[in-house]
């Protein structure tokens, strides 16, 4: 394994990090971010339970005994279902959450039809 596995151009010394940080914008607008990156308390709360590791074996060891919290809804069961290509394309085109919407549509259909 290479001794320096950082991507090309990635800061590799404190001076380079300081230069990068100094060039960073004051406020960040990121709709995909799960917290407000401009709010230090929100950033701290989000990263409070982060697991930091320097190697994959170390990370696996740290995560081995970690358990997922209680589900907000019943656990989903993974499965395989076959759709016509045009149906699947239309479902995916409806945007993020299409599988959840399909699940809800099937639930509604089952209310008026026999499950057998």
C-alpha positions in Angstrom: 0.0 0.0 0.0 1.3 3.5 -0.8 2.6 5.5 2.1 0.6 8.5 1.0 -2.8 7.4 -0.3 -4.2 10.9 -0.5 -5.8 12.0 -3.7 -3.8 14.3 -6.0 -4.1 17.9 -4.7 -5.3 16.9 -1.3 -3.6 18.9 1.5 -0.8 16.9 3.1 0.6 19.4 5.5 -0.6 22.0 8.1 0.3 25.0 5.9 -1.8 23.6 3.0 -4.7 23.0 5.3 -4.5 26.5 6.7 -4.4 28.0 3.1 -7.5 25.9 2.1 -9.4 26.9 5.3 -8.6 30.6 4.8 -9.9 30.4 1.2 -13.2 28.7 2.3 -16.4 30.8 2.1 -17.8 32.3 5.2 -21.2 30.8 4.8 -22.2 27.5 3.1 -25.5 26.9 1.3 -25.9 23.2 0.8 -29.5 21.8 0.4 -28.1 18.2 0.6 -26.5 18.7 4.0 -28.4 17.0 6.9 -27.7 19.9 9.2 -27.0 23.7 8.9 -23.2 23.8 8.3 -23.2 27.5 9.4 -24.4 26.6 12.9 -21.5 25.3 15.0 -23.9 23.6 17.5 -25.7 21.8 14.7 -22.4 20.6 13.3 -21.1 19.5 16.7 -24.4 17.6 17.4 -24.3 15.8 14.0 -20.7 14.7 14.3 -20.8 13.9 18.1 -21.0 10.1 17.6 -18.8 9.9 14.5 -16.4 7.0 14.4 -12.9 8.1 13.4 -10.5 5.5 12.1 -7.1 5.4 10.3 -7.6 1.9 8.7 -10.3 -0.4 7.5 -9.6 -3.2 10.1 -9.7 -0.6 12.9 -13.0 0.8 11.6 -14.5 -2.7 11.4 -13.4 -3.4 15.0 -14.9 -0.1 16.2 -18.2 -0.7 14.4 -18.5 -4.4 15.3 -20.4 -3.9 18.5 -22.4 -0.9 17.3 -26.1 -1.4 17.1 -28.7 0.4 15.1 -31.3 2.3 17.1 -35.0 1.4 17.2 -36.8 1.7 13.9 -39.4 4.4 13.5 -41.5 2.0 11.5 -41.6 -1.7 11.1 -38.5 -3.1 9.4 -38.7 -3.4 5.6 -37.9 -6.7 3.9 -35.6 -6.6 0.9 -37.0 -8.3 -2.2 -36.7 -8.5 -6.0 -39.6 -7.4 -8.2 -39.8 -7.2 -11.9 -41.3 -4.2 -13.7 -41.7 -3.4 -17.3 -38.9 -1.1 -18.4 -41.3 1.8 -19.1 -43.0 1.4 -15.7 -39.7 1.4 -13.8 -38.5 4.4 -15.8 -41.6 6.3 -14.9 -41.4 5.4 -11.2 -37.7 6.5 -11.0 -38.5 9.7 -12.9 -40.9 10.6 -10.2 -37.9 11.3 -8.0 -36.4 10.3 -4.7 -38.7 8.2 -2.6 -40.2 6.3 -5.5 -39.9 2.9 -3.7 -41.7 4.3 -0.7 -44.5 5.6 -3.0 -44.8 2.2 -4.6 -45.0 0.6 -1.2 -47.8 3.0 -0.2 -49.7 2.3 -3.5 -49.5 -1.4 -2.9 -50.8 -1.0 0.6 -53.7 1.0 -0.7 -54.4 -1.6 -3.3 -54.4 -4.3 -0.7 -57.1 -2.5 1.3 -59.6 -3.2 -1.5 -58.2 -6.5 -2.9 -57.6 -9.9 -1.4 -54.0 -10.5 -0.5 -54.2 -14.1 -1.5 
